[in-house]
Amino acid sequence: MNIPTRADIVIIGGGVMGVSAAYHLAKRGMKNIVLVEKEEFFGTGATGRCAGGARYQFSTEINVKLSIESLPMIERFKEEIGQAVNYRKCGYLLVATNEKDATIFRHNVELQNSLGVQTKLLSGNEVRERLPLMKFEDAIAGTFNQEDGIVDPNSVVAGYISAAQKMGVKALTRAQVTGIRVCEEEVEAVETTQGTIQTRTILNAAGPWAGQIGEMAGVQIPIIPIRRQMFTTNSLKEVPEDFPFVIDFAQSLYFHREGDGLLIGMSNRNEKPGFDQTIDEEFEFVNLEAAIERMPLLEQASRVSHWAGLYEVTPDAHPIFGGSNIKGFAICAGFSGHGFMHGPVAGKLMSEYMIDGKYSTLDVSMLDLARFEEGRLIKEYNVV
Ligand SMILES: Cc1cc2nc3c(=O)[nH]c(=O)nc-3n(C[C@H](O)[C@H](O)[C@H](O)COP(=O)(O)OP(=O)(O)OC[C@H]3O[C@@H](n4cnc5c(N)ncnc54)[C@H](O)[C@@H]3O)c2cc1C
């Protein structure tokens, strides 16, 4: 497909945010939308490398509300878009092994319950009873929600992009944005490796690269790329079908069923910001040792695959929605390692913002870019 020379909206990035926004803008009747993705395929950035987790369990009201809107959209995905996305409600079990986390977990459960989310608080003993394959002698408390689960990110991307294309969105791969032309503080054009597109409106949905795109337009966006990695194991028949998504919170160590085996990941707290997506073998060993410590049967397991991806981290671990100091330059990025699950509602919210100038599904106006300068940060605690 030749790159169009003009567009009403150019969406930069073909991850979950970009494709969801493209779908929702087109569904609302917007014409002449062009989406540009630098890679050969859509969804190969953070979205295609994520753990696929979808949860209601957050520590801030706005994140819980984003889940309340977004997870049912994932549940209805096949009905609405025609694409199965394999939402498996295995539940998330977050385990606290220190008093500070346990106290915050209690507050989180109260907050979630007050918003109608049925998360349960578990005692240390209840955690141990639910996880007989794991060693959690130090568990003080846990939180469990059966409605949390796992979804296939690639199917979500494929569903949105093909539905958007059917409604006339032009979506291009191998089209890397190299520059943004701005005239008198207003967007004028997007320069790509395939040509220039004249436009008055850009949506920056470039995930971990959103800061780079911002710089091209003269917009400071505090999103830092941080590498995260995980691996999968061979089939483990001891792990029951209903094994939940377990998070050893203090270690940022997690386990969930992937096929007949497990997917295991751990966040390296010492990881330096950067765009490197190769595996850190040394840290993988640290992860493996920590995992064996919690689940001794893993000593017999072998690794089937492993990969790394980038979190798109903001100073308060909340996303950035809305406009900027440059007219026509909007942002939907910075979901800080838990954005896949919020992709459906995020795209819908951006379509509302870009068409109506306000959000109607959920007020996310407090998550604007200006909050960083104005000191209106809202810290999320449940970051893995
Ligand atoms: C290891 C890991 C595990 C995770 N686990 C979970 C989880 O369990 N649950 C969850 O909800 N979230 C999880 N996340 C976070 C989630 O993946 C992200 O929040 C979400 O996918 C962000 O989507 P996005 O569309 O903003 O970014 P991306 O998916 O990265 O999309 C941005 C796109 O922009 C493109 N792009 C960048 N620069 C340019 C340019 N110059 N020109 C054109 N295109 C460009 C990129 O190639 C990319 O495809 C995880 C992330 C990682 C890395």
The ligand as an ORCA input file, in Angstrom:
! r2SCAN-3c Opt
* xyz 0 1
  C       7.472     -8.336     29.835
  C       6.200     -7.570     29.906
  C       5.107     -8.108     30.576
  C       3.894     -7.409     30.638
  N       2.816     -7.993     31.211
  C       1.604     -7.370     31.171
  C       0.443     -8.020     31.653
  O       0.476     -9.146     32.136
  N      -0.740     -7.347     31.571
  C      -0.821     -6.091     31.034
  O      -1.932     -5.531     31.001
  N       0.260     -5.458     30.567
  C       1.474     -6.068     30.603
  N       2.579     -5.448     30.110
  C       2.465     -4.053     29.661
  C       1.843     -3.969     28.278
  O       2.535     -4.806     27.401
  C       1.891     -2.524     27.798
  O       1.392     -1.646     28.790
  C       1.049     -2.328     26.540
  O       1.220     -3.400     25.653
  C       1.433     -1.021     25.875
  O       0.826     -0.953     24.617
  P       1.236      0.207     23.630
  O       0.381      0.073     22.432
  O       1.245      1.496     24.369
  O       2.782     -0.090     23.304
  P       3.425     -1.102     22.239
  O       2.729     -2.397     22.213
  O       4.891     -1.119     22.491
  O       3.134     -0.392     20.870
  C       3.859      0.740     20.451
  C       4.203      0.530     18.991
  O       4.780      1.720     18.481
  C       5.702      1.340     17.505
  N       6.639      2.445     17.295
  C       7.565      2.930     18.143
  N       8.262      3.932     17.590
  C       7.754      4.102     16.346
  C       8.067      4.967     15.271
  N       9.072      5.856     15.353
  N       7.363      4.864     14.124
  C       6.355      3.948     14.001
  N       6.035      3.086     14.989
  C       6.716      3.162     16.150
  C       6.393      0.126     18.119
  O       7.061     -0.652     17.161
  C       5.216     -0.574     18.777
  O       4.655     -1.581     17.982
  C       3.803     -6.115     30.042
  C       4.898     -5.579     29.366
  C       6.087     -6.295     29.289
  C       7.241     -5.695     28.536
*
